[in-house]
Amino acid sequence: VDSKKLLRRGPLIVMFYHGDWSPLCMLTLQSMQEQFGTSAARLVAICPQGNNHGKLSAYQSGAKFPLLADVGNQVAKKFGLRYQMDTDLPGSSKDRAAPWPLPMASTYIIDTDGSITYSFVNCDPTKRAEPRDVLEAFLSTVNKQSTTTKRISRSTSGNPFSSLRRMRLTRKPSFTM
C-alpha cells in the first residue's frame, strides 16, 4: 500500500493501534467502523503485528477498512510514535525479549497534498480520538474549511511517556507497505 496512491483519491485517515491483543484497540476500530462505515472517507489502520493479526483484528472489530501490518514499526517511527514497552504483552512471542516496540495509539488526517490537517496523539494509551471529532475534521478537510493542524495532546502526571506528549510533525510523512 502506497500512501501517495491513496491520497490521489482524497484525504486519508490514518490510525495507529497496538494490536489485536488490546481490547481498547478493538473497541476503537469498531467505533471507527460504526462512524465511517457508510461514509466515503478513506481510512486505514496500522499496527506492528503481521498480516494474519490484521485479519484477526478485522474479525474481532468488524472493521471493513484496510488494517495494515507495520512489522518493525518503521511507519510509526516516521511519525515519531514508536516507543519501547518494558514488559511482555499478551500474545507476544516467548522468544521475543522485552522491550517490545509499539506505536502510540494515534489518529491523523492527511490531506491530498500530504499535509496533516488533524492529529490526535496521546501518551496515555487509554485516551483515543473520538470518532465524531475525526469525522468533523475529515469533513472540514474535504471542504477545505480548515488549513491548520488541530493538535490534541493531554498528559497525566507521572506518566512514563510524558516526554512524548508533544509531537512535532514538520515534514509530510508518507509510507509504503
PATITOR-298288 format. One line per 5 residues: their letters; for each residue x negated, y negated, z of N, C-alpha, C. Coordinates in steps of 0.1 Angstrom, whole numbers, plus 5000, padded with zeros to 4 digits. Each point is the difference from the previous one (the first is absolute). Layout:
PATITOR-298288
a> X,Y,Z,X,Y,Z,X,Y,Z  ...
***
This chain:
PATITOR-298288
vdskk> 4991,5012,5000,5009,4988,5000,4991,4988,5000  5003,4991,4991,4992,4987,4999,5009,4989,5004  4996,4992,5010,5009,4989,5004,5002,4990,4989  4990,4998,4992,5001,4990,4989,5011,5004,4990  5002,5013,4998,5010,5004,4991,5014,4999,5007
llrrg> 5000,5003,5013,5013,4998,5007,5004,4985,5000  4991,4991,5002,5003,4986,5000,5005,4994,4987  4997,5007,4989,5005,4995,4987,5015,5001,5000  5006,5009,5008,5015,5001,5001,5006,4991,5010  4992,4993,5008,5006,4990,5010,4993,5001,5013
plivm> 5004,4992,5009,4993,5000,5014,5001,5014,5006  4990,5003,5008,4999,5013,5006,5000,4999,5015  5007,5009,5007,5000,5001,5015,4990,5012,5003  4990,4998,5008,4990,5010,5003,5001,5002,5016  5002,5012,5004,5000,5003,5014,4989,5010,5003
fyhgd> 4993,4998,5011,4991,5010,5005,5006,5006,5013  4999,5013,5000,5005,5007,5012,4990,5011,5004  5002,5005,5012,4990,5010,5006,5001,5014,4994  5012,5005,4999,5001,5013,4995,5013,5007,5004  5002,5012,4995,5013,5007,5003,5001,5005,5014
wsplc> 4989,4999,5008,5000,5004,5014,5005,4990,5009  5003,4988,4995,5004,4988,5008,5015,4998,4998  5008,5003,5011,5015,4998,4999,5003,4985,4996  4992,4991,5006,5003,4986,4997,4998,4997,4985  4990,5005,4994,4997,4998,4986,5012,5006,4992
mltlq> 5004,5012,5004,5011,5006,4992,5013,4992,5001  5003,4994,5012,5011,4991,5001,4999,4988,4992  4988,4994,4999,4997,4989,4992,5003,5002,4985  4994,5012,4995,5003,5003,4986,5015,5002,4998  5007,5007,5009,5014,5002,4999,5007,4986,4999
smqeq> 4997,4991,5009,5006,4987,5000,4997,4992,4987  4988,5001,4995,4997,4993,4987,5008,5006,4989  5002,5014,5000,5008,5006,4990,5014,4995,5000  5005,5000,5012,5014,4995,5002,5002,4986,4995  4990,4991,5003,5001,4986,4996,4998,4998,4985
fgtsa> 4990,5007,4994,4997,4998,4986,5005,5011,4991  5007,5010,5005,5004,5011,4991,5007,4996,4988  5009,4990,5000,5008,4996,4989,4994,4987,4993  4990,4995,5005,4994,4988,4994,4990,5003,4989  4997,4989,4993,4990,5002,4989,4986,4998,5005
arlva> 4998,4999,5013,4987,4998,5006,4990,5011,4997  4988,4997,4997,4989,5010,4999,4993,5002,5013  5001,5012,5005,4994,5002,5014,4992,5013,4999  4988,4999,5006,4991,5011,5002,4995,5001,5014  4998,5011,5005,4995,5002,5014,4987,5008,4999
icpqg> 4991,4997,5008,4986,5006,4999,4996,5005,5014  4995,5012,5000,4995,5006,5013,4988,5008,4997  4991,5003,5011,4988,5006,4998,5001,5015,4998  5011,5006,5001,5002,5014,4999,5000,5004,4985  4998,5013,4997,5000,5004,4986,5014,5001,4993
nnhgk> 5000,5003,4988,5013,5000,4992,5010,5009,5006  4997,5011,5005,5010,5009,5006,5007,4994,5011  4993,4992,5008,5006,4993,5011,5009,4989,4995  4998,4994,4989,5009,4990,4994,5013,5007,4996  5000,5012,4995,5012,5007,4998,5008,5003,5012
lsayq> 4992,5004,5011,5007,5002,5013,5006,4987,5005  4992,4989,4999,5005,4987,5005,5013,4996,4992  5000,5003,4987,5012,4997,4992,5012,5008,5005  4998,5013,5002,5010,5009,5005,5005,4995,5014  4991,4997,5009,5004,4997,5014,5008,4986,5000
sgakf> 4995,4991,4992,5006,4986,5001,5011,4998,4990  5001,5008,4989,5010,4998,4990,4995,4989,4990  4987,4996,5000,4995,4990,4992,5000,5005,4985  5005,4991,4991,5000,5003,4986,4989,4992,4992  4994,4991,5007,4989,4992,4994,4987,5008,5001
pllad> 4990,4996,4992,4987,5007,5001,4993,4999,5013  4995,5012,5005,4992,5001,5012,4986,5005,4996  4991,4991,5001,4987,5002,4994,4989,5004,5011  4991,5008,4995,4989,5005,5009,4988,4991,4999  4995,4995,5011,4988,4992,5000,4990,5008,5009
vgnqv> 4996,5012,4995,4991,5008,5008,4986,4993,5001  4996,4998,5012,4988,4992,5002,5002,4985,5003  5013,4996,4999,5004,4987,5003,4993,4989,4993  4996,5002,4987,4993,4990,4992,5009,4988,4997  5013,5003,4997,5009,4989,4997,5003,4992,5013
akkfg> 5002,5007,5011,5002,4993,5013,4988,4991,5003  4988,5005,4997,4988,4993,5003,5000,4987,4991  5004,5000,4988,5001,4988,4991,5009,4990,5006  5010,5004,5007,5010,4991,5006,4995,4996,5014  4990,5006,5005,4995,4996,5013,5008,5007,5012
lryqm> 5006,5011,4997,5009,5006,5009,4994,5013,5007  4989,5005,4997,4995,5012,5005,4994,4999,5014  5004,5009,5009,4994,5000,5013,4997,5014,5004  4992,5002,5010,4997,5014,5005,5009,5003,5012  5007,5012,4999,5007,5005,5011,4991,5008,5008
dtdlp> 5000,4998,5013,4990,5007,5008,5005,5013,5006  5012,5004,4997,5005,5013,5005,5005,5009,4989  5001,5012,5002,5006,5009,4990,5014,4997,4998  5005,5001,4988,5014,4997,4998,5008,5013,4997  5013,5000,5002,5008,5012,4997,4998,5003,4985
gsskd> 4998,5013,4997,4999,5004,4986,4986,4998,4994  4991,4995,5008,4986,4998,4995,4993,5013,5000  4990,5002,4991,4993,5012,4999,4991,5001,5012  4999,5012,5006,4991,5002,5012,4986,4999,4996  4996,5001,4988,4986,4999,4996,4996,4985,4997
raapw> 5010,4991,5001,4998,4986,4998,4997,4994,5013  4988,4994,5002,4996,4994,5012,5006,4986,5001  5005,4996,5012,5004,4987,5002,4988,4991,4999  5000,4988,4996,5012,4992,4997,5005,5002,4986  5013,4999,4999,5007,5002,4987,5004,4986,4995
plpma> 4996,4997,4988,5004,4987,4995,5015,4999,4995  5007,4990,5004,5014,4998,4997,5002,4985,4994  5010,4998,4992,5003,4986,4997,5010,4995,5010  4999,4987,5003,5010,4994,5008,5013,5000,4992  5011,5003,5007,5013,5000,4993,5003,4985,4996
styii> 5002,4998,4987,5002,4987,4995,5008,5000,4987  5005,4988,4997,5008,4999,4988,4996,4987,4992  4998,5001,4987,4997,4988,4992,5009,4999,4988  5002,4988,4995,5006,4998,4987,4990,4993,4992  4997,5007,4988,4990,4995,4991,5008,4995,4987
dtdgs> 4998,4987,4997,5006,4994,4988,4993,5005,4987  5006,4998,4989,4994,5005,4987,4986,4995,4997  4997,4988,5006,4986,4995,4997,4990,5005,5010  5004,5009,5009,4991,5006,5010,5000,4993,5013  5007,4989,5001,4999,4993,5013,5010,5006,5010
itysf> 4996,5000,5013,5008,5005,5010,5010,4989,5005  5013,5003,4999,5010,4990,5004,5006,5003,5013  4998,5012,5005,5005,5004,5014,4991,5010,5005  4997,4999,5013,4992,5010,5007,5005,5002,5014  5001,5012,5004,5003,5003,5014,4989,5010,5005
vncdp> 4992,4995,5009,4989,5008,5005,5000,4998,5015  5001,5011,5007,5000,4999,5015,4991,5011,5006  4992,4997,5009,4991,5009,5006,5008,5010,5010  5012,4996,5003,5008,5009,5009,5008,5010,4990  4996,5013,5001,5006,5009,4990,5015,5002,5002
tkrae> 5006,4995,5010,5015,5001,5002,5007,4989,4993  4993,4990,4996,5006,4988,4993,4999,5002,4985  5012,4999,4993,5000,5002,4986,5008,4988,4993  4998,4998,4988,5008,4990,4992,5015,5004,5000  5008,4991,5002,5015,5003,4999,5004,5001,4986
prdvl> 5006,5010,4996,5004,5002,4985,5008,4988,4995  5009,4994,5008,5007,4988,4995,4991,4988,4997  4990,4999,5009,4990,4989,4997,4992,5002,4988  4996,5013,4998,4993,5003,4987,5008,4998,4988  5013,5004,5001,5009,4997,4988,5002,4985,4998
eafls> 5001,4992,5010,5001,4986,4998,4988,4994,4994  4988,5004,5005,4988,4996,4994,4998,5004,4986  5004,5012,4997,4999,5006,4986,5009,4992,4991  5012,4997,5004,5009,4992,4991,4995,4986,4998  4994,4994,5011,4994,4987,4999,4988,5001,4989
tvnkq> 4992,5010,5001,4989,5002,4990,5006,5001,4986  5010,5008,4998,5006,5002,4987,5005,4987,4995  5006,4992,5008,5006,4987,4996,4990,4989,5000  4988,5003,5004,4989,4990,5000,5003,4988,5009  5008,5002,5010,5004,4989,5009,4989,4997,5010
stttk> 4992,5011,5003,4989,4998,5010,4987,5004,4993  4990,4991,5002,4987,5003,4995,4989,5001,5011  5005,4999,5012,4990,5001,5011,5001,5014,5007  4990,5004,5005,5000,5013,5007,5006,4999,5014  5009,5009,5003,5006,5000,5013,4992,5011,5008
risrs> 4993,4995,5010,4992,5009,5009,5006,5002,5013  5003,5012,5004,5005,5002,5013,4990,5009,5008  4996,4995,5011,4990,5007,5008,5003,4998,5015  5002,5010,5007,5003,5000,5014,4989,5008,5007  4997,4996,5012,4990,5008,5007,5006,5003,5014
tsgnp> 4995,5010,5005,5003,5004,5014,4988,4999,5008  5000,4994,5012,4988,4999,5008,4996,5014,5004  4987,5002,5000,4994,5013,5003,5000,5010,4988  5005,4996,4989,5001,5008,4988,4986,5003,4995  4996,5013,4998,4987,5003,4995,4997,4995,4986
fsslr> 5010,4997,4993,4998,4995,4986,5002,4985,4999  4999,4993,5011,5002,4985,5000,4991,4993,4991  4988,5005,4998,4991,4993,4991,5004,5001,4985  5010,5009,4997,5005,5002,4987,5013,4992,4997  5004,4992,5010,5014,4995,4999,5001,4989,4989
rmrlt> 4990,4993,4996,5001,4990,4990,4992,5005,4987  5008,5003,4990,4995,5005,4988,4999,4988,4990  4989,4999,4994,4998,4990,4989,4998,5007,4987  5009,4998,4991,4999,5006,4987,4997,4989,4990  4987,4998,4997,4996,4989,4992,4999,5004,4985
rkpsf> 4999,5013,4998,5000,5005,4986,5013,5007,4997  5002,5002,4987,5012,5007,4995,4997,5015,4999  5005,5007,5010,4997,5015,5000,5007,5007,4989  4994,5010,4994,5006,5009,4991,4995,5014,5003  5007,5010,4995,4996,5013,5003,5003,5010,4989
tm> 4993,5010,4999,5002,5011,4991,5000,5013,5007  5010,5008,4999,5000,5013,5008,5003,5011,4990
***
